[in-house]
Amino acid sequence: MRGLMMDRPLLIGALIQYAAEYHGDTEIVARTIEGPIHRYTYCEAERRAKQLARAFKRLGIGPGDRVATIAWNNHRHFELYFAISGIGAVCHTINPRLFADQLRYIVNHAEDKLLFLDLTFVPIAEKMAGEWAKLRHYVIMTDRAHMPQTSLPGALCYEDLVAGETADFVWPEFDENTASSLCYTSGTTGNPKGVLYTHRSTLLHSFAICSANAVGISMRDSILPVVPMFHVNAWGVPYAAAMSGAKLVFPGPKLDGASLHELFMEEKVTLSLGVPTVWLGLLQYLEQTGKRLDGLKRVTVGGSAVPRSMIEAFEEKYGVQCIHGWGMTEMSPVGTLGLPKLKHLERSRDELLAIKAKQGLPMFGVDMKVVAADGKVQPHDGKASGELLVRGPWIVGAYFNDDQATAAAFDEAGWFRTGDVATIDDDGYMIIVDRSKDVIKSGGEWISSIDVENAAMGHPDVAEAAVIGLPHPKWDERPLLIVVPKPGRQPSKESIVAFLGDKIARWQLPDDVVIVPEIPHGATGKVLKTRLREQFKDYRLPTI
């Protein structure tokens, strides 16, 4: 017997329509590429998104067509999120930090017809335009006064495009399983893989991250997403903010500590989200200036493992709750959050910090299992490790037009293989031990590079740390610790090893420590272990 409830589709256009109708005077603030701060409301944002939707029709863009963006976090990019998906087209956000070969591949593989780009990225498009076969139009996201001289064929001005249309438009209704947006992974080997989200998956993910057991986004929040809108849809924040009616503060291209702090204070930001490297810069700025974070209640940190020292700094020095999140492009992206249960709140400070440092509990809708090399599902005892597999309604079911990648990414039952080595404890908390390619095998024992890195990050003179395994004639591999010192600090190898002495097992201690001015990062802010392994491939450990 079927139930007798209305069958209404879950659509992205409904999000901005709801925000405009019930939170129409809530502000959206953006630091623009041109310089000034831009302010308007959800009501005005929806009106402009409708004007864009009409412009798409005039440019020949229809359902299923891919429309690309290369842009920072700003109000125009926000409008595009809803205008593109709202008509049934696909919003393809492109990471400008990708290599030229990757940019060439993904635009052609996606068969993008239209490209919107911020002023910053015009030179990139000018260099690549001749290699993007299917693009019909380029739209530069600025006004007529700032429109640059460009070699891009038939370049259009964003504000002219908007001004040329009326807002007489009704968001269409269609199947909620229609494709809504497209993000490509930024893997270090092989071609990037396309993850094609649906309207349904996007709205379900938005419901989940708004919940109190997750990020807890509400209409009482002022949210500054530092995570880029070109990276996994800014972790879904633009959609969730519209769903909840939260104020949005877009930082544009300025992500340094001083610029972020200014916006936090002036816009009374209560929630911010970003990768650890951004927060390291902010914490260093606060340490150097003695400034505070008045009003900021919580930060969500993801993209790579969060060192315990970062959680301590936010919570104990500045009174800001630090939420450790984990996910993947293939997961929309949020999968787990390191929030304590009620029973944990009475535990000691150290025990509570240990819980918060875990990748955390899966949100409802995310199923997880840990599988050993022999295919056996591992128990939830916090000890047995294996590859982490996931499934759920906002998790990828296949890669976009890539049968080979799809075949390798799923088990026989359709679970997605994350490539992470993990454990799950008896409370259900998941802990990433390492990426399967980064775990270090030493004398038959596995060493988690993440554990060593996080411990090293607690050293008062260390700004960033990375660990790689190097060949060893007796132990197969041994860890090399690579660290970046904080500005003005000069930690010694001996002081770092001594600091680690009571924090990790003796056999996990690095055989050597190398001090470097910087560690290479990929397009999404993650440490490039592949580049480090290449850089130190001829390095000889002192114990050999």
C-alpha positions as CSV (number, residue, x, y, z in Angstrom):
1,M,0.0,0.0,0.0
2,R,1.3,3.4,-1.0
3,G,1.0,6.4,1.3
4,L,-1.2,9.3,0.5
5,M,1.3,12.2,0.8
6,M,2.0,14.8,-1.9
7,D,4.7,13.9,-4.3
8,R,6.6,17.2,-4.6
9,P,10.1,17.2,-6.1
10,L,13.2,18.3,-4.2
11,L,14.6,21.1,-6.4
12,I,17.4,23.7,-6.0
13,G,15.2,26.4,-7.4
14,A,12.8,26.0,-4.5
15,L,15.7,26.8,-2.0
16,I,16.3,30.3,-3.3
17,Q,12.5,30.8,-3.7
18,Y,12.0,29.9,-0.1
19,A,14.8,32.1,1.1
20,A,13.5,35.1,-0.9
21,E,9.9,34.6,0.4
22,Y,10.6,33.9,4.1
23,H,14.0,35.4,4.7
24,G,13.9,38.0,1.9
25,D,15.6,40.8,4.0
26,T,18.5,38.6,5.3
27,E,21.8,39.9,4.0
28,I,24.3,38.4,1.6
29,V,27.6,40.2,1.9
30,A,30.5,39.8,-0.4
31,R,34.0,41.2,-0.8
32,T,34.2,41.8,-4.5
33,I,37.1,41.3,-6.9
34,E,36.8,45.0,-7.8
35,G,37.4,46.0,-4.2
36,P,34.3,47.3,-2.4
37,I,32.0,45.3,-0.1
38,H,28.7,44.4,-1.8
39,R,25.5,44.0,0.2
40,Y,22.1,42.9,-0.8
41,T,19.4,40.4,0.3
42,Y,18.0,37.0,-0.6
43,C,15.1,38.7,-2.3
44,E,17.4,40.7,-4.6
45,A,19.6,37.6,-5.2
46,E,16.6,35.6,-6.3
47,R,15.5,38.3,-8.6
48,R,18.9,38.5,-10.3
49,A,19.1,34.7,-10.5
50,K,15.7,34.8,-12.4
51,Q,17.1,37.4,-14.8
52,L,20.1,35.1,-15.4
53,A,17.8,32.2,-16.0
54,R,16.1,34.2,-18.7
55,A,19.5,35.1,-20.2
56,F,20.4,31.4,-20.4
57,K,17.4,30.7,-22.5
58,R,18.4,33.5,-24.9
59,L,21.9,32.1,-25.1
60,G,20.5,28.7,-26.0
61,I,21.2,26.9,-22.7
62,G,18.7,24.3,-21.7
63,P,18.1,21.3,-19.5
64,G,21.2,19.0,-19.2
65,D,23.6,21.6,-20.7
66,R,26.8,22.1,-18.7
67,V,27.5,25.7,-17.7
68,A,31.0,26.2,-16.1
69,T,32.2,28.7,-13.5
70,I,35.7,29.7,-12.5
71,A,35.1,32.1,-9.6
72,W,35.7,33.0,-6.0
73,N,33.2,33.0,-3.2
74,N,31.0,36.0,-4.1
75,H,27.4,37.1,-4.7
76,R,27.6,36.6,-8.5
77,H,28.8,33.0,-8.0
78,F,26.0,32.5,-5.6
79,E,23.4,33.6,-8.1
80,L,24.8,31.2,-10.7
81,Y,24.4,28.3,-8.3
82,F,20.7,28.8,-8.5
83,A,20.1,30.2,-11.9
84,I,22.0,27.3,-13.7
85,S,20.5,24.4,-11.7
86,G,17.2,26.1,-11.4
87,I,16.5,25.7,-15.2
88,G,17.6,22.1,-15.2
89,A,21.1,22.8,-16.5
90,V,24.2,21.6,-14.8
91,C,26.4,24.0,-12.7
92,H,30.0,22.8,-13.3
93,T,32.3,24.5,-10.8
94,I,36.0,24.4,-11.9
95,N,39.0,24.7,-9.5
96,P,41.4,27.3,-11.0
97,R,44.3,25.7,-9.1
98,L,44.3,22.7,-11.3
99,F,47.1,22.1,-13.8
100,A,46.6,23.2,-17.4
101,D,46.3,19.5,-18.6
102,Q,43.5,19.0,-16.0
103,L,41.7,22.1,-17.0
104,R,41.8,21.1,-20.6
105,Y,40.5,17.6,-19.8
106,I,37.6,18.5,-17.6
107,V,36.1,21.3,-19.7
108,N,36.2,19.1,-22.8
109,H,35.1,16.0,-20.9
110,A,32.1,17.9,-19.4
111,E,31.4,19.5,-22.8
112,D,30.7,22.8,-21.2
113,K,28.9,25.3,-23.4
114,L,29.2,28.4,-21.4
115,L,31.9,29.7,-19.0
116,F,31.5,32.3,-16.3
117,L,34.8,33.6,-14.8
118,D,35.9,36.2,-12.3
119,L,38.4,38.9,-13.4
120,T,41.2,37.1,-11.6
121,F,40.9,34.1,-13.9
122,V,40.6,35.9,-17.3
123,P,44.3,35.2,-18.1
124,I,43.8,31.5,-17.5
125,A,40.9,31.4,-19.9
126,E,42.8,33.4,-22.5
127,K,45.6,30.8,-22.5
128,M,43.2,27.8,-22.6
129,A,40.4,29.1,-24.9
130,G,41.8,27.5,-28.0
131,E,41.8,24.1,-26.4
132,W,38.2,24.1,-25.1
133,A,36.4,22.7,-28.0
134,K,32.7,23.0,-27.1
135,L,32.5,26.4,-25.4
136,R,30.2,28.9,-27.1
137,H,30.4,31.9,-24.8
138,Y,32.6,33.5,-22.1
139,V,31.0,35.7,-19.5
140,I,33.3,37.9,-17.3
141,M,31.8,38.3,-13.9
142,T,32.0,42.1,-13.5
143,D,30.3,45.3,-14.5
144,R,30.8,47.4,-17.6
145,A,33.1,49.9,-15.8
146,H,35.6,47.0,-15.0
147,M,35.2,45.0,-18.1
148,P,38.8,44.2,-19.3
149,Q,40.3,44.1,-22.7
150,T,40.4,40.5,-23.6
151,S,41.2,38.1,-26.4
152,L,38.4,35.8,-25.4
153,P,36.1,35.4,-28.4
154,G,32.8,37.3,-27.9
155,A,33.3,37.9,-24.2
156,L,30.1,39.1,-22.5
157,C,29.7,41.3,-19.4
158,Y,27.9,39.7,-16.5
159,E,26.1,42.8,-15.3
160,D,25.0,43.6,-18.9
161,L,23.6,40.0,-19.1
162,V,21.6,40.5,-15.9
163,A,20.4,44.0,-16.8
164,G,19.2,42.9,-20.2
165,E,16.4,40.7,-18.7
166,T,13.4,41.0,-16.5
167,A,12.7,38.9,-13.4
168,D,9.4,37.6,-14.9
169,F,10.3,34.0,-14.5
170,V,8.9,31.0,-12.6
171,W,11.3,28.2,-11.5
172,P,10.3,25.2,-13.5
173,E,9.5,21.8,-12.0
174,F,11.0,18.6,-13.2
175,D,12.3,15.2,-11.9
176,E,14.3,15.6,-8.6
177,N,16.8,13.1,-9.9
178,T,17.8,15.5,-12.7
179,A,21.5,16.4,-12.7
180,S,22.2,19.7,-10.9
181,S,25.9,20.2,-10.6
182,L,29.2,18.7,-11.5
183,C,32.5,18.6,-9.6
184,Y,35.7,16.9,-10.7
185,T,38.1,15.3,-8.3
186,S,41.6,16.7,-8.2
187,G,43.4,13.4,-7.9
188,T,47.2,13.3,-8.3
189,T,47.2,10.4,-10.7
190,G,45.2,9.9,-13.9
191,N,42.5,12.2,-15.2
192,P,40.1,13.9,-12.8
193,K,36.8,12.1,-12.3
194,G,33.4,13.8,-12.6
195,V,30.9,13.6,-9.8
196,L,27.4,14.5,-11.0
197,Y,25.0,15.5,-8.3
198,T,21.3,15.6,-8.5
199,H,18.7,18.0,-7.1
200,R,17.5,15.3,-4.7
201,S,21.0,14.5,-3.4
202,T,21.8,18.2,-2.9
203,L,18.7,18.9,-0.9
204,L,19.0,15.8,1.2
205,H,22.7,16.7,2.0
206,S,21.5,20.2,2.9
207,F,18.9,18.9,5.3
208,A,21.6,16.7,6.9
209,I,24.3,19.4,7.4
210,C,21.7,21.8,8.8
211,S,20.8,19.3,11.5
212,A,22.0,19.9,15.1
213,N,24.0,16.6,15.0
214,A,26.0,18.1,12.1
215,V,27.0,21.7,11.4
216,G,23.7,23.0,12.8
217,I,23.1,25.8,10.3
218,S,20.1,28.0,11.2
219,M,18.5,31.4,10.4
220,R,20.3,32.8,13.4
221,D,23.7,32.2,11.9
222,S,26.0,34.5,10.0
223,I,28.1,32.1,7.9
224,L,31.4,32.8,6.2
225,P,32.4,29.9,3.9
226,V,36.1,30.0,3.4
227,V,36.0,26.7,1.6
228,P,35.8,27.7,-2.1
229,M,32.6,27.5,-4.1
230,F,34.7,25.9,-6.8
231,H,35.5,23.0,-4.4
232,V,32.6,20.5,-3.8
233,N,30.0,23.3,-3.9
234,A,31.6,25.0,-0.8
235,W,30.7,21.9,1.2
236,G,27.0,22.5,0.4
237,V,26.9,25.8,2.4
238,P,25.2,28.0,-0.3
239,Y,22.3,25.5,-0.5
240,A,22.0,24.9,3.3
241,A,22.2,28.7,4.0
242,A,19.3,29.3,1.6
243,M,17.3,26.4,3.1
244,S,17.8,27.9,6.6
245,G,17.7,31.6,5.8
246,A,21.2,32.2,7.3
247,K,23.2,35.4,6.6
248,L,26.0,34.7,4.1
249,V,29.4,36.5,4.1
250,F,31.6,35.7,1.1
251,P,35.3,36.5,1.5
252,G,36.2,36.8,-2.2
253,P,39.9,36.2,-3.0
254,K,41.3,37.5,0.3
255,L,41.7,34.5,2.6
256,D,44.6,35.7,4.7
257,G,44.2,35.9,8.5
258,A,43.8,39.7,8.6
259,S,41.1,39.8,5.9
260,L,39.1,37.0,7.4
261,H,39.3,38.5,10.9
262,E,38.1,41.8,9.6
263,L,35.0,40.2,8.1
264,F,34.4,38.0,11.1
265,M,34.2,41.0,13.4
266,E,32.4,43.5,11.1
267,E,29.7,41.0,9.9
268,K,29.3,39.3,13.3
269,V,30.1,35.9,11.8
270,T,29.0,33.0,14.0
271,L,30.1,30.0,11.8
272,S,32.9,29.5,9.3
273,L,34.1,26.5,7.4
274,G,37.5,25.8,5.7
275,V,40.6,23.6,5.4
276,P,43.3,23.4,8.1
277,T,45.8,25.5,6.1
278,V,43.4,28.5,6.2
279,W,42.9,28.1,10.0
280,L,46.6,27.8,10.6
281,G,47.1,31.2,8.9
282,L,44.3,32.7,11.0
283,L,45.6,31.3,14.3
284,Q,49.1,32.6,13.5
285,Y,47.6,36.0,12.8
286,L,45.7,36.0,16.1
287,E,48.9,34.9,17.9
288,Q,51.0,37.6,16.4
289,T,48.5,40.4,16.9
290,G,46.8,39.4,20.2
291,K,43.4,39.8,18.6
292,R,40.3,37.9,19.6
293,L,37.3,36.2,17.7
294,D,34.4,37.8,19.5
295,G,31.1,36.5,18.2
296,L,32.5,33.5,16.3
297,K,30.9,30.4,17.9
298,R,32.1,27.5,15.7
299,V,34.4,26.6,12.9
300,T,34.1,23.4,10.8
301,V,37.4,22.1,9.6
302,G,37.8,19.4,6.9
303,G,39.8,18.5,3.8
304,S,42.5,16.8,5.8
305,A,43.0,15.6,9.3
306,V,42.7,18.3,12.0
307,P,45.5,18.3,14.5
308,R,44.4,18.2,18.1
309,S,46.5,21.3,18.8
310,M,44.2,23.2,16.4
311,I,41.1,22.1,18.3
312,E,42.7,23.1,21.6
313,A,43.7,26.5,20.2
314,F,40.2,27.4,19.0
315,E,38.4,26.2,22.0
316,E,40.7,27.0,24.9
317,K,42.3,30.2,23.6
318,Y,39.4,31.8,21.8
319,G,36.3,30.0,23.0
320,V,35.3,28.8,19.5
321,Q,33.9,25.3,19.1
322,C,36.0,23.4,16.5
323,I,34.1,20.7,14.6
324,H,36.2,18.2,12.7
325,G,34.5,17.0,9.6
326,W,35.3,14.4,7.0
327,G,34.0,13.7,3.5
328,M,34.9,13.5,-0.1
329,T,33.8,15.1,-3.4
330,E,32.0,11.8,-4.1
331,M,30.0,12.3,-0.9
332,S,28.6,15.8,-1.6
333,P,30.9,16.0,0.5
334,V,30.1,15.8,4.3
335,G,30.1,12.2,5.7
336,T,31.0,12.5,9.4
337,L,31.5,15.1,12.2
338,G,33.6,14.8,15.3
339,L,30.9,15.9,17.8
340,P,30.7,14.3,21.3
341,K,27.6,12.4,22.5
342,L,25.8,13.5,25.7
343,K,27.5,10.7,27.7
344,H,30.9,12.1,26.6
345,L,30.5,15.5,28.1
346,E,31.4,14.4,31.6
347,R,34.7,12.9,30.5
348,S,38.1,14.5,31.1
349,R,39.4,17.2,29.0
350,D,41.9,14.8,27.3
351,E,39.2,12.2,26.6
352,L,36.9,14.8,25.1
353,L,39.6,16.3,22.9
354,A,40.5,12.8,21.7
355,I,36.8,12.3,20.6
356,K,36.7,15.6,18.8
357,A,39.9,14.8,16.9
358,K,38.3,11.7,15.4
359,Q,36.7,12.0,12.0
360,G,33.5,11.3,13.9
361,L,30.0,9.9,13.6
362,P,28.3,9.5,10.3
363,M,25.3,11.6,9.6
364,F,22.0,9.8,9.1
365,G,22.0,8.8,5.4
366,V,25.7,7.7,5.4
367,D,26.3,4.0,5.9
368,M,29.9,2.9,6.6
369,K,31.9,-0.3,6.8
370,V,35.5,-1.2,7.1
371,V,36.8,-4.1,5.0
372,A,40.0,-6.0,5.3
373,A,42.1,-7.0,2.3
374,D,40.5,-10.4,2.3
375,G,37.0,-8.8,2.0
376,K,36.0,-9.5,5.6
377,V,34.0,-6.7,7.3
378,Q,35.8,-5.6,10.4
379,P,34.3,-5.2,13.8
380,H,33.5,-1.8,15.4
381,D,36.2,-2.1,18.1
382,G,38.4,0.9,17.3
383,K,41.3,-1.5,16.5
384,A,40.5,-3.5,13.4
385,S,41.4,-1.5,10.4
386,G,40.8,-1.8,6.6
387,E,39.5,0.2,3.7
388,L,36.5,2.4,4.4
389,L,33.5,1.9,2.2
390,V,30.4,4.1,2.1
391,R,26.9,4.3,0.6
392,G,24.0,6.7,0.8
393,P,21.5,9.0,-1.0
394,W,24.1,11.8,-1.6
395,I,27.0,9.5,-2.4
396,V,28.2,8.9,-5.9
397,G,26.7,5.9,-7.8
398,A,29.0,6.2,-10.8
399,Y,31.5,8.6,-12.3
400,F,30.4,10.9,-15.1
401,N,31.1,9.3,-18.5
402,D,34.0,7.2,-17.1
403,D,33.2,3.5,-17.1
404,Q,36.8,2.4,-16.2
405,A,36.9,4.6,-13.1
406,T,33.4,3.5,-12.1
407,A,34.3,-0.2,-12.3
408,A,37.3,0.3,-9.9
409,A,35.4,2.4,-7.4
410,F,32.7,0.1,-6.1
411,D,32.4,-3.3,-4.5
412,E,30.1,-6.0,-5.7
413,A,27.3,-4.7,-3.5
414,G,27.6,-1.2,-4.8
415,W,29.5,0.4,-1.9
416,F,31.9,3.2,-2.8
417,R,35.6,2.5,-2.0
418,T,37.0,5.7,-0.4
419,G,40.7,4.6,-0.5
420,D,41.0,5.6,3.2
421,V,42.3,3.1,5.8
422,A,40.0,3.5,8.9
423,T,38.7,2.0,12.1
424,I,35.3,2.4,13.7
425,D,35.0,2.3,17.5
426,D,32.2,0.8,19.6
427,D,30.5,4.2,19.8
428,G,30.4,4.4,16.0
429,Y,33.1,7.0,15.6
430,M,35.2,6.6,12.5
431,I,39.0,7.3,12.6
432,I,41.0,7.7,9.4
433,V,44.3,5.8,9.9
434,D,45.7,7.0,6.6
435,R,45.2,7.0,2.9
436,S,45.9,3.5,1.7
437,K,48.8,4.8,-0.4
438,D,50.3,6.9,2.5
439,V,50.3,4.4,5.4
440,I,53.9,3.4,6.3
441,K,54.7,-0.3,6.8
442,S,57.7,-0.7,9.2
443,G,58.8,-4.1,10.4
444,G,55.4,-5.7,9.8
445,E,53.7,-2.9,11.7
446,W,51.6,-0.1,10.2
447,I,52.5,3.5,11.1
448,S,49.8,6.2,10.6
449,S,51.4,9.2,9.0
450,I,48.3,11.2,10.2
451,D,49.0,10.3,13.9
452,V,52.6,11.4,13.6
453,E,51.7,14.6,11.8
454,N,49.0,15.6,14.2
455,A,51.3,15.0,17.2
456,A,54.1,17.1,15.6
457,M,51.6,20.0,14.9
458,G,51.3,20.3,18.7
459,H,54.9,21.5,19.0
460,P,54.8,25.2,19.8
461,D,57.3,26.1,17.0
462,V,55.7,24.0,14.2
463,A,53.2,25.5,11.8
464,E,52.7,22.5,9.5
465,A,53.9,18.9,9.3
466,A,53.9,16.0,6.8
467,V,55.2,12.5,7.1
468,I,56.3,10.1,4.3
469,G,57.8,6.7,4.4
470,L,61.3,6.1,3.0
471,P,62.8,2.7,2.1
472,H,64.8,1.0,4.9
473,P,66.9,-2.2,4.4
474,K,65.8,-3.7,7.7
475,W,62.3,-2.3,8.4
476,D,61.0,-1.9,4.9
477,E,60.0,1.7,5.5
478,R,60.7,4.3,8.2
479,P,59.0,7.7,8.7
480,L,60.6,11.0,7.6
481,L,59.0,14.0,9.3
482,I,59.0,17.2,7.2
483,V,58.0,20.4,9.1
484,V,57.4,24.1,8.4
485,P,58.3,26.3,11.4
486,K,56.1,29.1,12.6
487,P,57.3,32.6,11.5
488,G,60.3,33.6,13.6
489,R,60.8,30.2,15.1
490,Q,63.7,27.8,14.6
491,P,62.8,24.4,16.1
492,S,65.6,21.8,16.2
493,K,65.3,18.2,15.2
494,E,66.1,17.1,18.7
495,S,63.4,19.3,20.3
496,I,60.7,17.9,17.9
497,V,61.7,14.3,18.5
498,A,61.8,14.9,22.3
499,F,58.3,16.5,22.1
500,L,56.9,13.5,20.3
501,G,58.5,11.1,22.8
502,D,55.4,10.8,25.1
503,K,52.8,11.3,22.4
504,I,53.4,8.4,20.0
505,A,54.9,4.9,20.4
506,R,58.7,4.8,20.3
507,W,58.7,2.7,17.1
508,Q,56.6,5.3,15.4
509,L,59.1,8.1,16.1
510,P,60.5,9.6,12.8
511,D,64.0,8.5,11.9
512,D,64.8,12.0,10.8
513,V,63.2,15.5,10.8
514,V,63.7,18.0,7.9
515,I,62.9,21.7,8.3
516,V,61.6,23.3,5.1
517,P,60.2,26.7,4.2
518,E,57.0,25.3,2.8
519,I,55.1,22.0,2.0
520,P,53.5,21.6,-1.4
521,H,49.7,21.6,-1.5
522,G,47.3,20.5,-4.2
523,A,44.3,22.2,-5.7
524,T,42.1,21.7,-2.6
525,G,44.7,22.5,0.1
526,K,45.8,18.9,0.8
527,V,49.4,18.1,1.2
528,L,50.9,16.6,-1.9
529,K,52.6,13.5,-0.6
530,T,53.4,12.4,-4.1
531,R,55.5,15.5,-4.7
532,L,57.2,15.1,-1.3
533,R,58.0,11.5,-2.1
534,E,59.5,12.6,-5.4
535,Q,61.4,15.5,-3.7
536,F,62.9,13.1,-1.1
537,K,63.3,10.0,-3.1
538,D,67.1,10.1,-2.8
539,Y,67.2,11.2,0.8
540,R,69.1,8.8,3.1
541,L,67.9,8.3,6.6
542,P,70.6,8.6,9.3
543,T,69.9,5.2,10.7
544,I,70.7,3.4,7.4
